[in-house]
Amino acid sequence: MTRIGIVLFDGAEELDYAGPWEVFAAAAYLRPELGLEVRTYSKDGQPIRSAKGLRVIPDASFADTPRLDVVLAPGGEGRKREMHDEVMLGWLRARGAEAKWVTSVCTGAFLLHAAGLCTGRRVTTHWSAIEELRARGDVTVLEDIRYVRDGNVVTAAGVSAGIDMSLWLVGQLWDPAFARKVQRYIQYEPSPPYAAEV
C-alpha cells in the first residue's frame, strides 16, 4: 500500500491541495490494485475553510495519521499562521521523517522550511513569495520553474503547478507511462487562453 497524506488548515489554497488530490485519486481509480490511499489530515479532523471559502472535511486528525509515503503541504494565506504553529510543524517533522517524498505546493514551501525539512536544498514557491522565502535563508530558491526536486523533497511553484508535480510523482512511484495515462484521464493539457493572444 502507498499512503499519500495532504495536510489541510484554515486558509489553505484550494487548488494547492485539490489538484494533487485529483491526480493521486485518479491514479488510485485507474489502478485499484496499487492499493493507493489518498487522505487529508488536519490538527483536529474538523472542517476547515480554505483561502477562497471552500469548506472541506478532512479524513482524520493528526493523532490518527498512519505512516505516510508522501506528505504534501499546500500553501495559501493560512500558511502565515501555520508556519509558526508547533503542532503543525511537529506533525510535518514526524511524518516527513518517515516519508519517501516530502512535498509542497505554492507557499506550502514555507511550512517545509519552518519544519526544517528543506534546509540546504533547492526549492521553489509562488512567484510572489520568492524573495520572502529567500530572505529566510538556508535554502536556494529557484524561480520560473514549475517544480523542483532535491533529494526526496519536491516543491511546486504556484497553485496549478502542484498538478505537474503530482503527475511527476506518479511517474516516480510507478512509471512515466502510467503518469501519462493519469494525465490523459484528467484531460490535463494546458493551453492558456491568453498566452496565444498577441
Contacts in CASP RR format, 6 or more apart in sequence:
PFRMAT RR
TARGET T0000
AUTHOR 0000-0000-0000
METHOD contacts of the structure
MODEL  1
MTRIGIVLFDGAEELDYAGPWEVFAAAAYLRPELGLEVRTYSKDGQPIRS
AKGLRVIPDASFADTPRLDVVLAPGGEGRKREMHDEVMLGWLRARGAEAK
WVTSVCTGAFLLHAAGLCTGRRVTTHWSAIEELRARGDVTVLEDIRYVRD
GNVVTAAGVSAGIDMSLWLVGQLWDPAFARKVQRYIQYEPSPPYAAEV
1 35 0 8 1.000
1 36 0 8 1.000
1 37 0 8 1.000
2 34 0 8 1.000
2 35 0 8 1.000
2 36 0 8 1.000
2 37 0 8 1.000
2 69 0 8 1.000
2 70 0 8 1.000
2 173 0 8 1.000
3 37 0 8 1.000
3 39 0 8 1.000
3 66 0 8 1.000
3 67 0 8 1.000
3 68 0 8 1.000
3 69 0 8 1.000
3 70 0 8 1.000
4 24 0 8 1.000
4 36 0 8 1.000
4 37 0 8 1.000
4 38 0 8 1.000
4 39 0 8 1.000
4 68 0 8 1.000
4 69 0 8 1.000
4 70 0 8 1.000
4 72 0 8 1.000
5 38 0 8 1.000
5 39 0 8 1.000
5 40 0 8 1.000
5 41 0 8 1.000
5 65 0 8 1.000
5 68 0 8 1.000
5 70 0 8 1.000
5 71 0 8 1.000
5 72 0 8 1.000
5 95 0 8 1.000
6 17 0 8 1.000
6 20 0 8 1.000
6 21 0 8 1.000
6 38 0 8 1.000
6 39 0 8 1.000
6 40 0 8 1.000
6 41 0 8 1.000
6 72 0 8 1.000
6 74 0 8 1.000
7 40 0 8 1.000
7 41 0 8 1.000
7 42 0 8 1.000
7 71 0 8 1.000
7 72 0 8 1.000
7 73 0 8 1.000
7 74 0 8 1.000
7 88 0 8 1.000
7 91 0 8 1.000
7 92 0 8 1.000
7 111 0 8 1.000
8 17 0 8 1.000
8 40 0 8 1.000
8 41 0 8 1.000
8 42 0 8 1.000
8 48 0 8 1.000
8 56 0 8 1.000
8 58 0 8 1.000
8 74 0 8 1.000
9 42 0 8 1.000
9 43 0 8 1.000
9 48 0 8 1.000
9 78 0 8 1.000
9 79 0 8 1.000
9 81 0 8 1.000
9 82 0 8 1.000
9 88 0 8 1.000
10 48 0 8 1.000
10 49 0 8 1.000
10 50 0 8 1.000
10 78 0 8 1.000
10 81 0 8 1.000
11 48 0 8 1.000
11 49 0 8 1.000
11 50 0 8 1.000
11 51 0 8 1.000
11 76 0 8 1.000
11 77 0 8 1.000
11 78 0 8 1.000
11 79 0 8 1.000
12 48 0 8 1.000
12 50 0 8 1.000
12 51 0 8 1.000
12 74 0 8 1.000
12 75 0 8 1.000
12 76 0 8 1.000
12 78 0 8 1.000
12 79 0 8 1.000
13 50 0 8 1.000
13 51 0 8 1.000
13 52 0 8 1.000
13 74 0 8 1.000
13 75 0 8 1.000
13 76 0 8 1.000
13 77 0 8 1.000
13 105 0 8 1.000
13 106 0 8 1.000
13 107 0 8 1.000
13 159 0 8 1.000
14 50 0 8 1.000
14 51 0 8 1.000
14 52 0 8 1.000
14 53 0 8 1.000
14 54 0 8 1.000
15 159 0 8 1.000
15 160 0 8 1.000
15 162 0 8 1.000
16 74 0 8 1.000
16 75 0 8 1.000
16 76 0 8 1.000
16 105 0 8 1.000
16 106 0 8 1.000
16 108 0 8 1.000
16 158 0 8 1.000
16 159 0 8 1.000
16 162 0 8 1.000
17 40 0 8 1.000
17 72 0 8 1.000
17 74 0 8 1.000
17 105 0 8 1.000
19 160 0 8 1.000
19 162 0 8 1.000
19 163 0 8 1.000
19 166 0 8 1.000
20 72 0 8 1.000
20 103 0 8 1.000
20 105 0 8 1.000
20 162 0 8 1.000
20 163 0 8 1.000
20 165 0 8 1.000
20 166 0 8 1.000
21 38 0 8 1.000
21 40 0 8 1.000
22 163 0 8 1.000
22 186 0 8 1.000
23 163 0 8 1.000
23 166 0 8 1.000
23 167 0 8 1.000
23 170 0 8 1.000
23 182 0 8 1.000
23 186 0 8 1.000
24 36 0 8 1.000
24 38 0 8 1.000
24 70 0 8 1.000
24 166 0 8 1.000
24 170 0 8 1.000
25 38 0 8 1.000
26 182 0 8 1.000
26 185 0 8 1.000
26 186 0 8 1.000
27 34 0 8 1.000
27 36 0 8 1.000
27 170 0 8 1.000
27 174 0 8 1.000
27 178 0 8 1.000
27 182 0 8 1.000
28 34 0 8 1.000
28 35 0 8 1.000
28 36 0 8 1.000
28 37 0 8 1.000
28 38 0 8 1.000
30 178 0 8 1.000
30 181 0 8 1.000
30 182 0 8 1.000
30 185 0 8 1.000
31 174 0 8 1.000
31 178 0 8 1.000
34 174 0 8 1.000
39 59 0 8 1.000
39 60 0 8 1.000
40 56 0 8 1.000
40 58 0 8 1.000
40 59 0 8 1.000
40 60 0 8 1.000
41 58 0 8 1.000
41 59 0 8 1.000
41 60 0 8 1.000
41 61 0 8 1.000
41 62 0 8 1.000
41 64 0 8 1.000
41 65 0 8 1.000
41 91 0 8 1.000
42 48 0 8 1.000
42 58 0 8 1.000
42 61 0 8 1.000
42 62 0 8 1.000
43 61 0 8 1.000
43 62 0 8 1.000
43 87 0 8 1.000
43 88 0 8 1.000
43 91 0 8 1.000
44 61 0 8 1.000
44 62 0 8 1.000
45 57 0 8 1.000
45 58 0 8 1.000
45 59 0 8 1.000
45 60 0 8 1.000
45 61 0 8 1.000
45 62 0 8 1.000
46 57 0 8 1.000
46 58 0 8 1.000
47 55 0 8 1.000
47 56 0 8 1.000
47 57 0 8 1.000
47 58 0 8 1.000
48 55 0 8 1.000
48 56 0 8 1.000
48 58 0 8 1.000
49 55 0 8 1.000
50 56 0 8 1.000
51 76 0 8 1.000
51 77 0 8 1.000
51 78 0 8 1.000
62 87 0 8 1.000
62 91 0 8 1.000
65 91 0 8 1.000
65 95 0 8 1.000
67 98 0 8 1.000
68 95 0 8 1.000
68 96 0 8 1.000
68 98 0 8 1.000
68 99 0 8 1.000
69 99 0 8 1.000
69 100 0 8 1.000
69 101 0 8 1.000
69 173 0 8 1.000
70 99 0 8 1.000
70 100 0 8 1.000
70 101 0 8 1.000
70 103 0 8 1.000
70 169 0 8 1.000
70 173 0 8 1.000
71 92 0 8 1.000
71 95 0 8 1.000
71 96 0 8 1.000
71 99 0 8 1.000
71 101 0 8 1.000
71 102 0 8 1.000
71 103 0 8 1.000
72 103 0 8 1.000
72 104 0 8 1.000
72 105 0 8 1.000
73 92 0 8 1.000
73 103 0 8 1.000
73 104 0 8 1.000
73 105 0 8 1.000
73 108 0 8 1.000
73 109 0 8 1.000
73 111 0 8 1.000
73 112 0 8 1.000
74 104 0 8 1.000
74 105 0 8 1.000
74 106 0 8 1.000
74 108 0 8 1.000
75 104 0 8 1.000
75 105 0 8 1.000
75 106 0 8 1.000
75 107 0 8 1.000
75 108 0 8 1.000
75 110 0 8 1.000
75 111 0 8 1.000
76 106 0 8 1.000
76 107 0 8 1.000
76 108 0 8 1.000
79 107 0 8 1.000
79 108 0 8 1.000
79 110 0 8 1.000
79 111 0 8 1.000
80 110 0 8 1.000
82 88 0 8 1.000
82 111 0 8 1.000
83 89 0 8 1.000
83 110 0 8 1.000
83 111 0 8 1.000
83 113 0 8 1.000
83 114 0 8 1.000
84 114 0 8 1.000
88 111 0 8 1.000
88 115 0 8 1.000
89 111 0 8 1.000
89 114 0 8 1.000
89 115 0 8 1.000
90 115 0 8 1.000
92 111 0 8 1.000
92 112 0 8 1.000
92 115 0 8 1.000
92 117 0 8 1.000
93 115 0 8 1.000
93 116 0 8 1.000
93 117 0 8 1.000
96 102 0 8 1.000
96 117 0 8 1.000
99 152 0 8 1.000
100 152 0 8 1.000
101 152 0 8 1.000
101 153 0 8 1.000
101 154 0 8 1.000
101 169 0 8 1.000
101 172 0 8 1.000
102 112 0 8 1.000
102 117 0 8 1.000
102 118 0 8 1.000
102 152 0 8 1.000
102 153 0 8 1.000
102 154 0 8 1.000
103 153 0 8 1.000
103 154 0 8 1.000
103 155 0 8 1.000
103 156 0 8 1.000
103 165 0 8 1.000
103 169 0 8 1.000
104 111 0 8 1.000
104 112 0 8 1.000
104 123 0 8 1.000
104 125 0 8 1.000
104 154 0 8 1.000
104 155 0 8 1.000
104 156 0 8 1.000
105 155 0 8 1.000
105 156 0 8 1.000
105 158 0 8 1.000
105 159 0 8 1.000
105 161 0 8 1.000
105 162 0 8 1.000
105 165 0 8 1.000
106 125 0 8 1.000
106 126 0 8 1.000
106 129 0 8 1.000
106 156 0 8 1.000
106 157 0 8 1.000
106 158 0 8 1.000
106 159 0 8 1.000
106 161 0 8 1.000
106 162 0 8 1.000
107 125 0 8 1.000
107 126 0 8 1.000
107 129 0 8 1.000
107 158 0 8 1.000
108 125 0 8 1.000
108 155 0 8 1.000
109 118 0 8 1.000
109 123 0 8 1.000
109 124 0 8 1.000
109 125 0 8 1.000
109 129 0 8 1.000
109 133 0 8 1.000
109 155 0 8 1.000
110 125 0 8 1.000
110 129 0 8 1.000
110 132 0 8 1.000
110 133 0 8 1.000
110 136 0 8 1.000
112 118 0 8 1.000
112 123 0 8 1.000
112 153 0 8 1.000
112 155 0 8 1.000
113 119 0 8 1.000
113 123 0 8 1.000
113 133 0 8 1.000
113 136 0 8 1.000
113 138 0 8 1.000
113 139 0 8 1.000
117 153 0 8 1.000
118 139 0 8 1.000
118 150 0 8 1.000
118 153 0 8 1.000
118 155 0 8 1.000
119 138 0 8 1.000
119 139 0 8 1.000
120 138 0 8 1.000
120 139 0 8 1.000
120 140 0 8 1.000
121 139 0 8 1.000
121 140 0 8 1.000
121 150 0 8 1.000
121 151 0 8 1.000
121 153 0 8 1.000
122 139 0 8 1.000
122 140 0 8 1.000
122 141 0 8 1.000
122 142 0 8 1.000
122 148 0 8 1.000
122 150 0 8 1.000
123 133 0 8 1.000
123 139 0 8 1.000
123 140 0 8 1.000
123 141 0 8 1.000
123 142 0 8 1.000
123 148 0 8 1.000
123 150 0 8 1.000
123 153 0 8 1.000
123 155 0 8 1.000
124 130 0 8 1.000
124 141 0 8 1.000
124 142 0 8 1.000
124 143 0 8 1.000
124 145 0 8 1.000
124 147 0 8 1.000
124 148 0 8 1.000
124 155 0 8 1.000
124 156 0 8 1.000
124 157 0 8 1.000
125 133 0 8 1.000
125 141 0 8 1.000
125 155 0 8 1.000
125 157 0 8 1.000
125 158 0 8 1.000
126 157 0 8 1.000
126 158 0 8 1.000
126 159 0 8 1.000
127 143 0 8 1.000
127 157 0 8 1.000
127 158 0 8 1.000
130 141 0 8 1.000
130 143 0 8 1.000
133 139 0 8 1.000
133 141 0 8 1.000
134 141 0 8 1.000
142 148 0 8 1.000
143 157 0 8 1.000
145 157 0 8 1.000
146 156 0 8 1.000
146 157 0 8 1.000
146 161 0 8 1.000
146 164 0 8 1.000
146 165 0 8 1.000
147 154 0 8 1.000
147 155 0 8 1.000
147 156 0 8 1.000
147 157 0 8 1.000
147 161 0 8 1.000
147 162 0 8 1.000
147 164 0 8 1.000
147 165 0 8 1.000
147 168 0 8 1.000
148 154 0 8 1.000
148 155 0 8 1.000
149 168 0 8 1.000
154 165 0 8 1.000
154 168 0 8 1.000
154 169 0 8 1.000
155 165 0 8 1.000
156 162 0 8 1.000
156 164 0 8 1.000
156 165 0 8 1.000
160 190 0 8 1.000
163 188 0 8 1.000
167 179 0 8 1.000
167 182 0 8 1.000
167 183 0 8 1.000
167 188 0 8 1.000
168 179 0 8 1.000
170 178 0 8 1.000
170 179 0 8 1.000
170 182 0 8 1.000
171 178 0 8 1.000
171 179 0 8 1.000
183 189 0 8 1.000
END
